[in-house]
């Protein structure tokens, strides 16, 4: 086995463990703890459950991040698999707080994880004094062990109490990263598509106004290319089932495929090796308004959409897209 082949296998294993962790780790530990309750090892879930009772609100109070977890070597192999890189357009002052809007969602937010939940792309080198916190489903922080794992990478619940805490009670230099399109956007992502769900997503703008946090558009070129998805037509029972999951569970189950661990010619859970370039744009300056009106929210929402379109147009060619490609906002 050549050194290059060994490196490729190492990258693939690093990405596969990340995908499997996302898909099954939380529920696996929940089932394991239930099982242990009926064995001689019942003391383990009891002790953990007691500790969990007292630690329940930690995710919404700044979390518990560990830089050594964010700097694990496995994340560099994860980065190199695609590969993923981050592009900085301007400096960000550590004397301000920020709300990053990440687009598009894709299937699994590979670019967002690598750039904002690890140091594989050198975020703190590009933006010294800024602490990124990727916001994800609040329900994930109710799953044993998994909650502690994702908190260690600096993730937080995408809930108002959590985001308000980071932007108002944690000093300055905080950057909460919100994947604005969410589950609804993931249902429509496919290779070659550049469509974001944003037109009626204004909660993140209101959050920024209430806390005086600047809005930063972020676009990940290539995020939609790493998986192929079966997209069901509107009105079909399969689409309705996905929408019901989205409404009641918080996420939408996507039927997607990638490549296999041993061969890229067979179906598998590994993403395709497609490059992802995450461009962090210029902030939209925001003045704090404790109780913003609809007109004020709409004003900054329009400014944000314009900034995102400008960011897309300025970088699309350098990221491998033809000049004719346009960003569609729905």
C-alpha positions in Angstrom: 0.0 0.0 0.0 1.5 3.4 -1.0 1.6 6.3 1.3 -1.0 8.1 -0.8 -3.4 5.2 -0.7 -2.9 4.9 3.1 -3.7 8.6 3.5 -6.9 8.2 1.4 -8.1 5.3 3.5 -7.3 7.3 6.7 -9.4 10.2 5.4 -12.3 7.9 4.4 -12.3 6.2 7.9 -12.2 9.7 9.5 -15.2 10.8 7.5 -17.1 7.5 8.0 -16.8 7.7 11.8 -18.1 11.3 11.6 -21.2 10.3 9.5 -22.0 7.3 11.7 -21.5 9.4 14.9 -24.0 11.9 13.5 -26.5 9.2 12.5 -26.5 6.7 15.4 -24.3 7.7 18.3 -27.0 9.6 20.3 -29.7 7.0 20.0 -27.2 4.1 20.5 -26.2 5.5 23.9 -29.8 6.1 24.9 -30.7 2.5 24.1 -27.6 1.2 25.8 -28.4 3.1 29.0 -31.9 1.7 29.0 -30.6 -1.8 28.6 -28.0 -1.3 31.4 -30.8 -0.4 33.8 -31.9 -4.0 33.7 -28.4 -5.5 34.3 -25.9 -5.7 37.1 -24.4 -2.5 35.6 -27.4 -0.4 36.5 -25.3 1.9 38.6 -23.7 3.4 35.4 -26.9 4.9 33.9 -28.1 5.9 37.4 -24.9 7.8 38.2 -24.8 9.4 34.7 -28.5 10.3 35.0 -28.0 12.0 38.3 -25.2 14.0 36.9 -27.3 14.8 33.8 -30.1 16.1 36.0 -27.8 18.8 37.5 -26.1 19.5 34.1 -29.3 19.7 32.1 -29.2 23.4 31.4 -25.5 23.6 30.5 -26.0 23.5 26.7 -28.1 26.6 26.9 -25.7 28.4 29.2 -22.6 28.6 27.0 -21.9 24.8 26.8 -18.7 23.1 27.7 -16.2 23.3 24.8 -12.7 21.8 24.8 -10.1 23.2 22.4 -8.2 19.9 22.5 -11.2 18.1 21.0 -11.5 20.7 18.3 -7.8 20.1 17.4 -8.0 16.3 17.1 -5.9 15.1 14.2 -8.9 13.2 12.9 -10.5 16.5 11.9 -7.6 17.3 9.6 -8.1 14.0 7.8 -11.8 14.8 7.6 -10.9 18.1 6.0 -8.5 16.6 3.5 -11.0 14.0 2.3 -13.2 16.5 0.4 -11.1 18.8 0.8 -12.6 21.7 2.8 -11.2 25.2 3.0 -12.3 28.5 4.5 -11.9 31.8 2.7 -11.8 35.0 4.8 -12.9 38.2 3.1 -12.5 40.8 6.0 -11.3 40.9 9.6 -13.8 40.6 12.4 -13.4 42.6 15.5 -13.3 40.6 18.8 -15.1 43.6 20.4 -18.3 42.7 18.6 -20.6 39.7 18.6 -21.8 38.0 15.4 -24.6 35.9 13.9 -23.3 33.9 11.0 -25.8 32.7 8.5 -24.6 29.5 6.9 -25.9 28.5 3.4 -26.7 26.0 2.0 -27.7 23.3 4.5 -26.8 20.4 2.2 -27.4 16.9 3.7 -25.0 16.9 6.6 -23.4 20.4 6.9 -19.9 19.1 6.3 -18.4 22.6 5.6 -20.1 24.1 8.7 -18.8 21.4 11.0 -15.2 21.5 9.7 -14.9 25.3 9.7 -16.8 26.1 12.9 -16.7 23.0 15.2 -13.0 22.1 14.6 -9.7 23.9 14.1 -9.0 21.9 10.9 -9.4 25.0 8.8 -7.7 27.3 11.3 -10.7 29.5 12.2 -9.0 31.1 15.3 -5.9 31.9 13.1 -8.1 33.7 10.5 -10.3 35.3 13.2 -8.3 35.8 16.4 -10.5 36.5 19.4 -13.6 35.1 17.9 -15.3 32.0 19.4 -17.5 30.2 16.8 -20.5 28.1 18.1 -22.4 26.0 15.5 -26.0 25.9 16.5 -27.8 22.6 15.9 -31.1 20.8 16.9 -31.9 21.3 20.6 -33.1 17.7 20.9 -29.6 16.4 20.3 -28.6 17.8 23.6 -31.0 15.5 25.4 -29.2 12.4 24.2 -26.8 10.9 26.7 -23.0 11.1 26.0 -23.7 12.5 22.5 -24.7 15.9 24.1 -21.3 16.0 25.9 -19.5 15.1 22.7 -21.0 17.8 20.5 -20.7 20.4 23.3 -17.0 19.6 23.5 -16.7 20.7 19.9 -18.4 24.0 20.8 -21.9 23.3 19.5 -25.0 24.8 21.1 -28.8 24.3 20.7 -30.4 26.4 18.1 -32.9 27.7 20.7 -33.5 31.3 21.7 -32.3 30.9 25.3 -29.1 29.4 24.2 -28.3 32.0 21.5 -29.4 34.9 23.7 -27.0 33.7 26.4 -24.1 33.6 24.0 -24.8 37.0 22.6 -25.8 38.9 25.7 -24.2 37.2 28.8 -20.9 35.8 27.5 -18.9 38.9 26.7 -17.8 39.8 23.2 -16.1 37.9 20.4 -18.9 35.3 20.1 -20.1 34.1 16.7 -23.2 31.9 16.7 -23.4 30.0 13.4 -27.0 29.3 12.3 -27.8 27.1 9.3 -30.7 29.3 8.3 -32.4 27.0 5.7 -32.6 24.1 8.2 -34.4 20.9 7.5 -36.7 22.4 4.9 -33.7 23.3 2.8 -32.1 19.9 3.1 -35.1 18.3 1.4 -34.3 20.2 -1.8 -30.6 20.1 -2.0 -29.0 18.3 -4.9 -25.7 18.6 -6.9 -25.5 21.6 -9.2 -28.3 23.4 -7.3 -27.7 26.8 -5.6 -31.0 27.5 -3.9 -31.4 28.7 -0.3 -34.4 28.9 1.9 -34.2 32.4 3.3 -37.0 34.6 2.0 -39.3 34.0 5.1 -36.5 33.1 7.6 -36.2 36.2 9.7 -35.8 34.9 13.3 -32.0 35.1 13.1 -32.2 38.8 12.0 -34.5 39.6 14.9 -32.0 37.8 17.2 -29.1 39.9 15.8 -31.1 43.2 16.3 -32.1 42.4 19.8 -28.5 41.8 20.8 -26.7 44.2 18.5 -24.8 41.4 16.8 -23.5 42.0 13.3 -24.9 39.7 10.6 -22.3 37.7 8.6 -23.3 35.9 5.4 -21.5 32.6 4.8 -21.8 30.5 1.6 -20.3 27.0 1.2 -19.6 26.3 -2.4 -19.8 22.5 -2.9 -21.9 21.7 0.1 -24.7 20.4 -2.1 -22.3 18.3 -4.3 -21.2 15.7 -1.7 -24.3 13.5 -1.7 -27.0 12.6 -4.2 -30.6 12.7 -2.9 -33.8 11.3 -4.0 -36.2 14.3 -4.0 -39.9 13.3 -3.8 -42.5 15.5 -5.6 -44.7 17.7 -3.6 -48.0 16.1 -2.7 -46.7 12.5 -2.6 -47.1 10.5 0.6 -43.3 10.2 0.8 -42.9 13.9 0.7 -45.7 14.3 3.3 -44.0 11.8 5.6 -40.7 13.9 5.4 -42.6 17.1 6.2 -44.3 15.5 9.2 -41.0 14.4 10.5 -39.7 17.9 10.0 -42.7 19.4 11.8 -42.8 17.1 14.9 -39.2 15.8 15.2 -37.3 18.8 14.0 -35.3 17.2 11.2 -36.3 15.8 7.8 -35.2 12.2 6.9 -33.4 12.4 3.5 -32.9 9.5 1.2 -29.4 10.1 0.1 -26.5 8.1 -1.3 -22.7 8.5 -1.4 -19.9 6.1 -2.2 -18.6 3.0 -0.4 -15.7 2.7 1.9 -13.8 0.3 -0.4 -15.0 1.5 -3.8 -16.5 4.7 -5.2 -18.5 2.6 -7.6 -20.9 1.2 -5.0 -23.5 2.8 -2.8 -22.4 3.9 0.6 -22.6 6.5 3.4 -19.3 8.2 2.5 -19.8 11.6 0.8 -18.3 12.0 -2.6 -14.9 13.6 -2.7 -16.0 17.1 -3.8 -14.2 20.2 -2.6 -16.1 22.6 -0.3 -15.1 26.2 -0.1 -16.7 28.1 2.8 -16.6 31.8 2.2 -17.1 34.1 5.3 -18.4 37.4 4.0 -18.4 41.0 5.1 -20.6 41.7 8.1 -23.8 43.7 7.9 -23.4 46.2 10.7 -26.3 46.0 13.2 -27.4 48.5 15.8 -29.0 47.1 18.9 -32.8 47.5 19.0 -34.3 45.8 22.1 -37.7 45.4 20.5 -37.4 45.7 16.8 -40.4 46.3 14.7 -41.4 44.3 11.6 -40.2 47.1 9.4 -36.8 47.1 11.1 -36.5 43.4 10.8 -37.4 43.5 7.2 -34.9 46.2 6.5 -32.0 44.2 7.8 -33.3 41.0 6.3 -33.2 42.7 2.8 -29.7 44.0 3.5 -28.6 40.5 4.5 -30.0 38.9 1.4 -28.3 41.5 -0.8 -25.0 40.8 1.0 -25.4 37.1 0.5 -26.1 37.5 -3.2 -23.1 39.8 -3.6 -20.9 37.3 -1.7 -22.1 34.5 -4.0 -21.5 36.5 -7.2 -18.0 37.7 -6.2 -16.7 34.2 -5.4 -18.7 31.8 -7.7 -16.1 31.8 -10.5 -13.1 31.3 -8.3 -15.0 28.4 -6.7 -15.5 26.6 -10.0 -18.9 27.9 -11.1 -19.6 29.5 -14.5 -20.4 33.2 -14.5 -24.0 32.4 -15.6 -24.9 30.7 -12.3 -27.2 32.6 -10.1 -28.2 32.2 -6.4 -31.9 31.5 -6.0 -33.6 32.6 -2.7 -36.9 31.0 -1.9 
